[in-house]
Amino acid sequence: MTLDQLSIGANARVVNFVGGPGLYRNLSQMGIHPGDTIVVSGSGAFRGPLLVEIHGIRIALGRGVARRILIEPI
């Protein structure tokens, strides 16, 4: 399952990323790593970016990036 498929308010564990080294670097700099718990706290209008919470910080992720983050629901 990917992050963009998770419903709002649901918790999940990050399993892996599907992408190149640039994606790994960017997500790592945002504090998103495999094994972390992530919560989708909101969504932009008209299928806009996802608002996620990780380590107590809220981050907006575009849908394309969210589709590359593999998760398992908790």
Phi and psi restraints in degrees (value plus and minus 20) as a CYANA .aco file:
   2 THR   PHI    -129.1   -89.1
   2 THR   PSI     142.1   182.1
   3 LEU   PHI     -81.5   -41.5
   3 LEU   PSI     -54.0   -14.0
   4 ASP   PHI     -89.4   -49.4
   4 ASP   PSI     -34.1     5.9
   5 GLN   PHI    -110.5   -70.5
   5 GLN   PSI     -29.3    10.7
   6 LEU   PHI     -96.2   -56.2
   6 LEU   PSI     117.0   157.0
   7 SER   PHI     -97.9   -57.9
   7 SER   PSI     137.9   177.9
   8 ILE   PHI     -84.9   -44.9
   8 ILE   PSI     113.2   153.2
   9 GLY   PHI      70.6   110.6
   9 GLY   PSI     -27.7    12.3
  10 ALA   PHI    -105.9   -65.9
  10 ALA   PSI     127.1   167.1
  11 ASN   PHI    -116.9   -76.9
  11 ASN   PSI     129.8   169.8
  12 ALA   PHI    -172.5  -132.5
  12 ALA   PSI     141.7   181.7
  13 ARG   PHI    -128.2   -88.2
  13 ARG   PSI     112.3   152.3
  14 VAL   PHI     -91.7   -51.7
  14 VAL   PSI     106.5   146.5
  15 VAL   PHI    -118.2   -78.2
  15 VAL   PSI     -70.0   -30.0
  16 ASN   PHI    -186.0  -146.0
  16 ASN   PSI     154.0   194.0
  17 PHE   PHI    -138.3   -98.3
  17 PHE   PSI     126.2   166.2
  18 VAL   PHI    -130.5   -90.5
  18 VAL   PSI      79.9   119.9
  19 GLY   PHI     150.7   190.7
  19 GLY   PSI    -197.1  -157.1
  20 GLY   PHI    -107.5   -67.5
  20 GLY   PSI    -193.2  -153.2
  21 PRO   PHI     -83.8   -43.8
  21 PRO   PSI     -48.5    -8.5
  22 GLY   PHI     -85.3   -45.3
  22 GLY   PSI     -61.3   -21.3
  23 LEU   PHI     -85.1   -45.1
  23 LEU   PSI     -65.0   -25.0
  24 TYR   PHI     -77.7   -37.7
  24 TYR   PSI     -65.1   -25.1
  25 ARG   PHI     -84.1   -44.1
  25 ARG   PSI     -67.3   -27.3
  26 ASN   PHI     -83.4   -43.4
  26 ASN   PSI     -64.7   -24.7
  27 LEU   PHI     -87.8   -47.8
  27 LEU   PSI     -56.9   -16.9
  28 SER   PHI     -83.1   -43.1
  28 SER   PSI     -60.5   -20.5
  29 GLN   PHI     -87.1   -47.1
  29 GLN   PSI     -46.8    -6.8
  30 MET   PHI    -101.7   -61.7
  30 MET   PSI     -29.0    11.0
  31 GLY   PHI      73.6   113.6
  31 GLY   PSI      -3.8    36.2
  32 ILE   PHI    -123.6   -83.6
  32 ILE   PSI      98.1   138.1
  33 HIS   PHI    -153.4  -113.4
  33 HIS   PSI     133.9   173.9
  34 PRO   PHI     -77.6   -37.6
  34 PRO   PSI     116.8   156.8
  35 GLY   PHI      78.9   118.9
  35 GLY   PSI     -36.5     3.5
  36 ASP   PHI     -94.7   -54.7
  36 ASP   PSI     131.5   171.5
  37 THR   PHI    -112.8   -72.8
  37 THR   PSI     113.9   153.9
  38 ILE   PHI    -151.3  -111.3
  38 ILE   PSI     125.8   165.8
  39 VAL   PHI    -147.2  -107.2
  39 VAL   PSI     111.6   151.6
  40 VAL   PHI    -105.2   -65.2
  40 VAL   PSI      94.3   134.3
  41 SER   PHI    -122.8   -82.8
  41 SER   PSI     -27.3    12.7
  42 GLY   PHI    -198.2  -158.2
  42 GLY   PSI     154.3   194.3
  43 SER   PHI    -165.2  -125.2
  43 SER   PSI     121.3   161.3
  44 GLY   PHI     -91.2   -51.2
  44 GLY   PSI     137.4   177.4
  45 ALA   PHI     -84.2   -44.2
  45 ALA   PSI     128.6   168.6
  46 PHE   PHI      35.5    75.5
  46 PHE   PSI      29.7    69.7
  47 ARG   PHI      39.9    79.9
  47 ARG   PSI      19.0    59.0
  48 GLY   PHI     -96.4   -56.4
  48 GLY   PSI    -183.9  -143.9
  49 PRO   PHI     -85.8   -45.8
  49 PRO   PSI     136.7   176.7
  50 LEU   PHI    -110.3   -70.3
  50 LEU   PSI     119.6   159.6
  51 LEU   PHI    -120.6   -80.6
  51 LEU   PSI      95.4   135.4
  52 VAL   PHI    -136.7   -96.7
  52 VAL   PSI     134.6   174.6
  53 GLU   PHI    -139.8   -99.8
  53 GLU   PSI     107.6   147.6
  54 ILE   PHI    -165.6  -125.6
  54 ILE   PSI     110.5   150.5
  55 HIS   PHI      36.2    76.2
  55 HIS   PSI      12.4    52.4
  56 GLY   PHI      58.4    98.4
  56 GLY   PSI     -11.9    28.1
  57 ILE   PHI    -136.0   -96.0
  57 ILE   PSI     117.9   157.9
  58 ARG   PHI    -116.0   -76.0
  58 ARG   PSI     113.4   153.4
  59 ILE   PHI    -153.1  -113.1
  59 ILE   PSI     118.5   158.5
  60 ALA   PHI    -114.0   -74.0
  60 ALA   PSI     106.3   146.3
  61 LEU   PHI    -139.9   -99.9
  61 LEU   PSI     113.9   153.9
  62 GLY   PHI     -85.4   -45.4
  62 GLY   PSI     135.5   175.5
  63 ARG   PHI     -82.1   -42.1
  63 ARG   PSI     -55.1   -15.1
  64 GLY   PHI     -83.8   -43.8
  64 GLY   PSI     -60.8   -20.8
  65 VAL   PHI     -89.2   -49.2
  65 VAL   PSI     -62.2   -22.2
  66 ALA   PHI     -81.3   -41.3
  66 ALA   PSI     -52.1   -12.1
  67 ARG   PHI     -89.0   -49.0
  67 ARG   PSI     -35.8     4.2
  68 ARG   PHI    -118.4   -78.4
  68 ARG   PSI     -19.2    20.8
  69 ILE   PHI    -123.3   -83.3
  69 ILE   PSI      92.5   132.5
  70 LEU   PHI    -104.7   -64.7
  70 LEU   PSI     115.0   155.0
  71 ILE   PHI    -154.3  -114.3
  71 ILE   PSI     145.7   185.7
  72 GLU   PHI    -150.0  -110.0
  72 GLU   PSI     105.1   145.1
  73 PRO   PHI     -80.9   -40.9
  73 PRO   PSI     127.8   167.8
